[in-house]
Every structure is written in C-alpha cells, then in structure tokens.
Amino acid sequence: MIHVDALVKNFTSTSFFRSKTSFSAIKAVSFSIQRGEKVAFIGPNGAGKSTTIKMLCGILYPTSGSIKVLGMTPWKERKALGYQIGTVFGQRTQLWYHLPPIETFDLLQKIYEIESKKYKKQLDTLIETFEIQSILHKKVRQLSLGERMRCEIVASLLHRPQILFLDEPTIGLDINAKLTIRRLLYQLSKEYGTTLFLTSHDTADIEQVCDRVIVLDQGSIILDSSLRELKKNYIKKKIIHLITEGQWVCFEHVGVKIVDRGEHHIKIEVNLHQTDIDTVIYHALKITGLKDITIEDPSMEEIIRTVYAG
Amino acid sequence: MLAKYTRLFFLSFFQTLKNRNALVGLSVFLITCLLIFDNLWKVIAIRIGQEGLNGSLLLWYIASNEWILVSVPQLHEEIEDEVKNGQFTYMLPRPISYLGACFSRGLGKLFANLIVLGIVTFGFAYWKTGVFPLHPLPFFLFLLIGFAVGALALLALILIGLSSFWIGQVAPLYSVWEKLYLTLGGLMIPLTIYPDWLQNVANATLFPILLGERSALLLDFSYHKWLCVSVKLGIWMAGICLLITMLYALGLKKIQHEGG
C-alpha cells in the first residue's frame, strides 16, 4: 500500500547575500505499510515527520529515493492520488469557518466528484458513526475543538480514502474529546479497513489507535516495530504497589528501588536488567499481612523516551 | 470537472450576500468616496477650465470607477496568509487546482459585490442626476465588461498574493499597485490633464482599462470602442494568467527547496 525506499529530502535556505545552506530533513528512510495497518509515525520535533507525510501526499518531492503510495508516485500523480487518500492536519482546517460543516461536505462531494447516491450513503454512515447530526448545521466557528475535529475527520472520509494521514489529530483537545477521536479512528479502521498513518506527540493516541510504531529521529528511523514488540523490548522496569496490614513495611532486594512509602503501602520500581519480576513477586508475597498487589508497566511516554534515548 | 469550481463560486457568492453588514459597510464607503471624488473632480474641472467635465454624466463616470474599485475582494491578503501559515501546502493533495479554487472563490465574492454595489452606486447616481447615460443594450454591454474587468483586477491581486512566496508581506506591493491604479487609472484626476508622455505610460498599463477607459464608455459609447476595450481586456487577462502560472510554478519550486 505504501512503499518507501531510501528516501532522502534535503532543504536549502538562501540568505540575503545568496549564500546557500543545506540540511537533510530525511536521511535514507525505508518502510512499507500494508493495507489496514494502523501506524504511528512518531519522533521529537524536527525529526522529519511532517516532511515525510508531505512527501507521501505528493506535496513535496524527495531529493532521492522512491515512494509508491497505492502504486502511484505521489509528487507525479498528486491529483490522482488525492482521490484515494484523506488527510487530517490537527492544526489546519478544511472546513469553511463561517459555514456549517454540511456546506463543506457538499463542496467536498464536488471536489472529489462523488456520485450523489454514494455520497448520501457515506455521509449518513459517517454522521452516525461520528455522532455529528446535532452540529451539522451549526457554523464551524461555533463548534468546540472536539466537534470540529470530528467534522474534519468526516470531511476526510467522504470519498472513502484507502489511506488516512493524520498529523496530530488530537492536538489541543480535552481528554474526553481525545478519547472519542481515538475510539472513532480505531472503529473506522476496523470497520472499513482504512489504513491509518498517524503522527502524534500524545502517546495515548499511539497506544489506543495503532498497532505499529515507526520512530523517527533526526531524519532517520530508529525503530520500526509492532506495539507489542515495542513494549516487550523497551520495558526495562515495572512498578509494583503493595498494600499491607503492617505499618511502614520495608522491602529490600537486588534491582529493587523504593519509590514511595506510606503507613500501609509501598511502591517499588523493579529493574528488569538486574532481577526478574517473578522473583520480586515471590519475595513480596512473603510480606506478612499483604492485602493487595498491583503490577504496572511504565507509561508509553516513558517507553518512547527510552527509545529516543537509544 | 468544472462542477467543483462552480460550487466554490456559488458558495462564496451566497456567503458574501449573507454577510449583510459587510455589504452595508461597503455601500456606505462607496457613496462617501463617490461624493468626495465628485466634488474633487468639479474643482479640478474649474481649475483646468474644462467645465464640460462638470456635467451630470461625471457622477456616472466616477460611480463606474468606484464600483469596480470597491467591489474587488482583497484576495491577495488571503493568499498571503495561506502561503505564510502553510495552509497552502495542505491544500495541494486535494484534487482541485489551488489557483482555480482561489479564483473561483474570489469571483464569487466579486460578483456578489458587483451586483449589490452596482445597484447601490448606479441607483445613487441616477437619484442624484436624474439621467440614465445609456440605452439598455449598451448599458448591459457596459455592465458585462465591468464584470470582466473585475475578474482582471482579481487576477492581478492573485499575482500580488503569489509574490508572498518571496517577499513575505505583500502589503507594500499592494500599496504601490493601489497608488498606480488610482493615478494611472484616471480616478484621482482625468488622464487628459497628464503630460503626453505620462498619458502614454498610463495607456501602456492595464489601469485605464480597469477604470478610466472603461468608464468613459458611459460618456461616449460606441460598439467599436466597446470592442477595443474588450480586446485589450482579453490581452491583459491572457498576459496576467501566464504570469500567474509562471509565478505559481516558481513558488512550488521554492517550497520544494525550502520546505512548506
């Protein structure tokens, strides 16, 4: 569906006195994405995520290397590809600000040359899925950011794109709106088999929507793995909460660090390089008056930080 | 294929009509300008000893100039914003031409303005003078050319807007354009007052077509003159379209090298 091979993109900037400086935004990036995959494309600011998305959509052409999206070369067949892909850019809007979303949807029907019957059917389905019936005739400027984002995604799906590119779709949203968007994206991919290519700084987006992660840093891919593999390989520690009947319980073991301690609870961090979790639990169960035990993985954010740190 | 541009045109057209406050504001501004320029021209006419300019048709002439001047939407500002904030690049993956979309939405706004402000300005001129300068058919042809001239001005503004790829802020360039428009177009003072060399310079530009030469059809209409203005208009339109295409291609190239 998407095949990227040895992709390089250099930019040049010309100063007032015409001296040119060049820098590589993308350095020999290669990856392939299959139909229906949900891929998180992440990396710190300036890693080259947006540049890559722009090349995949045909906005920019590469300095060298090749890209095939749905069998097309994006920058050569940008318009033709436009009918097959959808784009959602969290900080941009494709809705007409002073008009209700339905007017933009009708305009997009013409832009994407969607047959009336198909359009009506698709619109009805999306209205129901994204629960936007009540805001369809409200002016866009009167919508909340979460409502607007739901409409943005609907606008991107009217022509039934095979691939949906999402650049920070949950940026600026409150927690409820974020949860809704993530649920809807997941549902969308599951029901229609739409391939998702998502960039985000919010690790919950990755965890709740995607099944594969590509990490980009300084223009190069530093990790490409499934979410499960990522967790397996990069979880270097676990957090264990112990609730006890006894007061001020102590726990000492190689590779274990006490993070927090109260009258009836203790929180420990287990370094999996130094010991294994089974041994620690075995010792923990020996504590007299142990009432409860909870084991936590570190947050996705922490895992990603570990990946960035190399 | 054209349906998308037509839809954009009508969307923009009806949105402009719905924005009544803006139209009222423009109408008030137009009438004010009309009165100011009417008095200015009367004074000039006396100073240069051409009292003939002081006729009732003068108000129609100025009304015709103001009609175009005020109706053309500030499309260059929208383009500048879209280029500067990067919105422009995000519009590229859609199966629609950016320039075509820009022109369609600008044209929708322009035509809505021209209709409403045409009624206001020519209604006002008729009310003030009590005369109607042309028979229905010539007047219809005159209006027709007015709409085409508006489109030419719009194209020129697209050209100015696209220059934001290089100069960032287009306001200074627009300011120069506006000054030339008013002076070489023959709105501030009649072109006939200018020395011969300056008249030649003015006639080599598109400004008289946009304003004075076109409006002069109201004073002295002939099908031959109408045709001459139409041909010049066509030539200028083709030339500016060519320039727009070239500038746009260069702008896209710049984005490829420097990022969007």
Interface residues (C-beta under 8 A of the other chain):
Chain A: F11 T12 S13 T14 A25 T51 K54 C57 G58 I59 L60 Y61 R78 K79 A80 L81 G82 Y83 I85 T87 F89 R92 Q94 W96 H98 L99 E103 D106 L107 K110 I111 Y112 E113
Chain B: A3 K4 T6 R7 L8 L11 Q15 N19 G86 Q87 T89 Y90 M91 L92 P93 R94 P95 I96 I255 Q256 H257 E258 G259 G260
